């Protein structure tokens, strides 16, 4: 009798186990229709995973790559403040503001912080002391509680920088100079300092460069870093630069977003922050061509206003969708033709008289037809008839763009 009961119980248990497995299989099959769904054994347990639910409608441009779920989350707002930079990053109730736009941007940024429910900043990062990056800083510092202010080791003699220092003194804040390789946390995210590697003569090349990692997603911010600083960062970090979202350097200027740098970053999405019809002609055609050639999708504040990009540690969502508008900011076709003509004239004259062009500041040498020559200041430009080996032996390195 005992054996019969045991057999019956064993049969019943086997049926229950088979039924349960069948139900789980059906549930997974049904959910496989959702492109953004990510499955993990823990997702079937009754617990708070801390994962932000993805409610954005999927479209053909959306990044749908899925990984194992994490508890990380990050929201990045690329604030439309006209011709300048300002990005608000929030994660788990913690916040960081990168740059503050122009002097006219201060009140707009403060209002934006209020609308986002940000009453205090954990970090204010001022990438470099140009007026379109620190202009609104005094307004923000005097009105918003801030734990830490980060600035590069570079000063500028203008009223905006003086106003910034006065505001810091008013709040008894001692700014911090970040160190390359330093990491700190922002909520469930990690922030790493990538630059500046060293001190440079130009303020743009002293920009603080940050990589923010949220689970399996990453965002990179380079301020106005130009080719010289990006070259050093690329050599130092290499493949570690790989990121999903790139805040395009120097508002899309042709002297930033170098080919070698982009080869390592390989961003799925790129964001240009600039004003419609700005006098600088941003974004420049050269920069847009390089971004398009690597297959990156493009957002532009001059065309779309404020851009919001979110990560749950596995998926990237956004509002609005990428515009992929590759029209350069140059006002007329004549201005583009004039720029090209200037480059051609400069290159031709150099070809006739020399073999290589030296940049005495960066200690790099170029072919006469290299596009980087247009970015070299006259005081740093030197024409050389020496051989390639002689130039290298004198301490110069070949340009990575033209490979002389």
C-alpha positions in Angstrom: 0.0 0.0 0.0 2.8 2.4 0.9 4.5 1.7 -2.5 1.3 2.6 -4.3 0.8 5.9 -2.4 4.4 6.7 -3.1 4.0 6.1 -6.8 0.8 8.3 -6.9 2.5 11.2 -5.1 5.6 10.9 -7.4 3.3 11.0 -10.5 1.5 14.1 -9.2 4.7 15.9 -8.5 6.0 15.2 -11.9 2.8 16.5 -13.5 3.1 19.8 -11.5 6.7 20.3 -12.5 6.0 19.7 -16.1 3.0 22.1 -16.0 5.1 24.8 -14.4 7.8 24.5 -17.0 5.3 24.7 -19.7 3.7 27.9 -18.3 7.1 29.6 -18.0 7.9 28.7 -21.6 4.7 30.2 -22.8 5.3 33.4 -20.8 8.7 33.8 -22.4 7.5 33.1 -25.9 4.8 35.8 -25.4 7.3 38.3 -24.1 9.7 37.7 -26.9 7.6 40.0 -29.1 8.9 42.9 -27.0 12.2 44.2 -28.6 13.3 45.9 -25.4 12.5 43.0 -23.1 15.5 41.7 -21.1 15.2 38.4 -19.2 16.9 37.2 -16.1 16.1 34.5 -13.6 15.8 37.2 -10.9 13.0 38.9 -12.9 10.7 36.1 -12.1 11.2 36.5 -8.3 9.0 38.8 -6.2 11.6 41.4 -5.5 12.3 45.1 -6.1 14.9 45.0 -8.9 15.3 48.8 -9.1 15.1 48.7 -12.9 13.5 51.7 -14.6 10.7 50.5 -16.9 11.2 51.3 -20.5 8.1 53.0 -21.8 9.5 54.6 -24.9 7.9 53.5 -28.2 10.5 51.6 -30.2 11.3 52.8 -33.7 13.8 51.8 -36.3 16.5 54.2 -35.1 16.3 53.2 -31.4 19.1 51.3 -29.8 17.5 47.9 -28.9 20.6 46.1 -27.7 19.7 44.2 -24.5 22.0 42.9 -21.7 21.4 41.4 -18.3 19.3 43.8 -16.3 21.1 46.0 -13.8 19.8 48.3 -11.1 21.5 51.4 -12.7 19.6 54.3 -14.1 20.6 57.7 -15.7 18.8 60.6 -17.3 20.8 63.1 -19.3 19.2 66.4 -20.4 21.1 68.2 -23.1 19.5 71.6 -22.3 18.8 74.0 -25.2 20.4 77.2 -24.0 21.3 78.5 -27.5 25.0 78.9 -28.4 26.6 77.1 -25.5 26.7 73.9 -23.4 24.7 72.7 -20.4 23.9 69.1 -19.5 22.0 67.9 -16.5 22.6 64.3 -15.4 20.4 62.7 -12.7 20.6 59.2 -11.1 18.8 57.9 -8.0 18.1 61.4 -6.7 21.6 62.6 -7.3 22.5 65.2 -9.9 25.4 66.7 -11.8 25.3 69.8 -14.1 28.0 70.0 -16.8 28.5 73.6 -17.9 26.1 76.6 -17.6 25.9 78.1 -21.0 26.1 81.9 -21.6 25.4 84.7 -19.1 21.8 84.8 -20.3 21.4 81.1 -19.5 21.6 81.2 -15.7 17.9 81.8 -15.0 16.8 79.3 -17.7 19.0 76.6 -16.2 17.7 77.3 -12.7 14.1 77.1 -13.9 14.9 73.8 -15.7 16.4 72.4 -12.4 13.2 73.4 -10.6 11.0 71.6 -13.2 13.1 68.5 -12.9 12.8 68.6 -9.1 16.5 69.2 -8.5 16.9 71.2 -5.3 20.6 70.5 -4.9 23.5 69.6 -7.1 26.0 67.0 -6.1 28.4 68.2 -8.7 28.8 71.3 -10.9 31.5 70.6 -13.6 32.7 73.7 -15.5 34.7 72.1 -18.3 36.7 75.3 -19.2 36.4 79.1 -18.7 34.8 80.2 -22.0 31.8 82.4 -21.6 29.4 80.0 -23.4 30.3 77.3 -20.7 30.7 79.3 -17.5 28.4 82.3 -18.3 25.5 81.2 -16.2 27.7 79.7 -13.4 27.5 82.7 -11.0 23.7 82.6 -11.2 23.5 78.9 -10.5 26.1 78.9 -7.7 24.5 81.8 -5.8 21.0 80.3 -6.0 21.4 76.5 -5.9 23.2 74.5 -3.1 26.2 72.6 -4.5 28.3 70.0 -2.9 31.3 70.0 -5.3 32.4 72.4 -8.0 35.0 71.0 -10.5 37.1 73.3 -12.7 40.3 72.8 -14.8 43.6 74.3 -13.7 43.2 77.1 -16.2 42.3 80.8 -15.6 40.9 83.4 -17.9 41.0 87.1 -17.6 37.5 88.2 -18.3 34.4 89.4 -16.4 32.7 86.1 -16.6 35.5 84.2 -14.9 35.8 86.9 -12.3 32.0 86.7 -11.7 32.4 82.9 -11.2 35.2 83.4 -8.7 33.2 86.0 -6.8 30.2 83.6 -6.6 32.4 80.8 -5.3 33.8 83.1 -2.6 30.3 84.2 -1.7 29.3 80.6 -1.1 32.6 79.7 0.5 33.2 77.0 -2.1 36.7 75.9 -2.9 36.7 74.4 -6.5 38.2 71.0 -7.1 40.7 70.3 -9.9 39.9 66.8 -11.1 42.7 64.3 -11.7 42.9 62.1 -14.8 41.9 58.6 -13.9 39.9 59.7 -10.8 36.4 58.1 -10.4 33.4 59.1 -8.4 29.8 58.0 -8.1 26.6 59.7 -9.2 23.7 57.7 -7.9 24.0 54.2 -9.5 26.5 55.5 -12.1 30.3 55.8 -12.2 32.0 58.9 -13.5 35.7 58.8 -14.7 37.9 61.8 -15.5 39.7 61.3 -18.8 41.2 64.8 -19.3 42.9 67.1 -19.6 46.0 64.9 -19.7 48.2 68.0 -19.3 48.2 71.7 -19.4 47.7 73.4 -22.8 48.0 76.9 -24.1 44.4 77.0 -25.5 41.5 77.1 -23.1 39.5 74.6 -25.2 42.2 72.0 -24.9 42.1 72.3 -21.1 38.5 71.0 -21.1 37.5 68.5 -18.4 36.5 65.3 -20.2 34.3 62.8 -18.4 32.9 59.3 -19.2 29.8 58.4 -17.3 29.0 54.6 -17.1 25.5 53.4 -16.3 25.4 49.6 -16.2 26.3 48.5 -19.7 25.8 51.9 -21.2 28.1 54.9 -21.3 28.1 58.6 -22.1 31.1 60.8 -22.9 31.4 64.6 -22.5 34.4 66.5 -23.9 33.5 70.2 -23.5 35.3 72.1 -26.3 38.3 69.7 -26.4 40.0 70.0 -29.8 42.3 67.7 -31.7 45.4 68.3 -29.5 43.7 67.2 -26.3 41.7 64.5 -28.0 45.0 63.1 -29.4 46.5 62.8 -26.0 43.3 61.3 -24.5 43.1 58.8 -27.4 46.7 57.7 -26.9 46.2 57.4 -23.1 42.8 55.5 -22.9 42.3 53.9 -26.4 39.5 51.4 -26.4 38.3 52.6 -23.0 36.7 55.6 -24.8 34.1 53.3 -26.3 30.7 55.0 -25.5 27.0 54.8 -26.6 26.4 58.5 -26.5 28.8 61.3 -27.4 28.3 65.0 -26.6 29.9 66.3 -29.7 33.0 68.4 -28.9 33.1 72.2 -29.4 29.5 72.4 -30.7 30.4 70.4 -33.9 33.5 72.5 -34.8 35.8 71.1 -37.5 38.7 71.2 -35.1 37.1 68.7 -32.7 35.7 65.1 -33.1 38.9 63.9 -34.8 38.8 60.7 -36.8 41.2 58.8 -34.5 39.1 59.8 -31.4 35.8 58.8 -33.0 37.3 55.4 -34.1 37.6 54.6 -30.4 34.4 56.2 -29.1 32.2 54.7 -31.9 29.1 56.4 -30.6 25.7 55.0 -31.5 24.3 58.5 -30.8 25.9 62.0 -31.0 24.4 65.2 -29.6 25.4 68.7 -31.0 24.6 71.6 -28.7 24.5 74.9 -30.6 22.2 77.8 -31.6 20.2 78.0 -34.8 22.0 80.3 -37.3 24.9 80.9 -34.9 27.7 83.2 -36.2 30.3 80.4 -36.0 28.6 78.2 -38.6 28.3 75.3 -36.1 28.1 72.4 -36.7 30.8 72.4 -39.4 30.5 70.1 -42.4 33.8 68.3 -41.6 32.6 67.2 -38.2 29.3 66.1 -39.5 30.9 64.0 -42.2 33.1 62.3 -39.7 30.1 61.5 -37.5 28.0 60.2 -40.3 30.8 58.1 -41.7 30.9 56.0 -38.5 27.1 55.4 -38.6 26.3 57.5 -35.6 22.7 58.9 -35.2 22.5 62.6 -34.7 20.6 64.9 -32.3 20.8 68.7 -32.5 19.5 71.2 -30.0 19.4 73.9 -32.8 16.9 71.8 -34.6 15.1 69.9 -31.8 15.4 71.9 -28.6 16.3 70.1 -25.4 17.3 66.4 -25.9 16.6 63.8 -23.2 18.4 60.5 -23.3 17.9 57.8 -20.6 19.6 54.5 -19.7 18.3 51.7 -17.4 21.8 50.2 -17.5 20.9 48.0 -20.5 18.8 50.1 -23.0 19.0 53.6 -24.3 15.8 55.6 -24.8 15.3 59.2 -25.9 12.9 62.1 -26.5 12.8 63.3 -29.3 14.1 60.7 -31.7 17.4 61.5 -33.6 16.8 64.0 -36.4 19.8 62.8 -38.4 20.0 66.3 -40.0 23.4 66.5 -41.5 23.0 70.1 -42.9 26.0 72.1 -41.7 25.5 75.4 -39.8 27.4 77.5 -42.3 25.0 80.2 -43.4 25.6 80.0 -47.2 27.2 77.7 -49.7 29.6 80.5 -50.5 31.0 80.4 -46.9 31.7 76.7 -47.4 33.3 77.2 -50.8 35.4 80.1 -49.3 36.7 77.8 -46.5 37.6 75.0 -49.0 39.3 77.6 -51.3 41.3 78.9 -48.4 42.5 75.4 -47.5 43.4 74.6 -51.1 45.3 77.9 -51.5 47.2 77.3 -48.3 48.1 73.7 -49.2 49.2 74.6 -52.7 51.6 77.3 -51.6 53.1 75.0 -49.0 53.5 72.1 -51.6 55.5 74.4 -53.8 58.0 75.4 -51.1 58.3 72.5 -48.7 57.9 68.8 -47.8 56.3 68.9 -44.4 54.5 71.3 -42.1 55.4 71.3 -38.4 53.2 72.2 -35.4 55.8 73.4 -32.8 53.1 73.4 -30.1 51.8 69.8 -30.5 55.1 68.6 -31.8 53.4 66.9 -34.8 54.2 67.1 -38.5 51.9 66.9 -41.4 51.7 66.5 -45.1 51.2 69.8 -47.0 47.6 68.8 -47.9 46.5 67.7 -44.4 43.2 69.2 -43.3 44.7 69.8 -39.8 46.9 72.5 -41.2 44.0 75.0 -41.2 43.8 74.6 -37.4 47.5 75.4 -36.7 48.1 78.9 -35.4 50.5 80.9 -37.5 52.9 81.3 -34.5 53.1 77.5 -34.2 53.4 76.7 -37.9 56.8 75.9 -39.4 57.8 74.7 -42.9 60.4 72.0 -43.0 62.5 70.6 -45.9 64.0 67.9 -43.7 63.4 64.2 -44.3 60.8 62.3 -42.4 63.4 60.5 -40.3 65.2 63.8 -39.4 62.0 65.3 -38.3 61.1 62.3 -36.1 64.6 62.3 -34.6 64.2 66.0 -33.7 61.2 65.1 -31.5 58.2 65.4 -33.7 55.5 62.7 -34.2 53.6 62.1 -37.5 50.0 63.2 -37.7 47.5 60.4 -37.3 45.2 61.9 -39.8 47.4 62.3 -42.9 50.1 59.7 -41.9 53.1 61.6 -43.4 
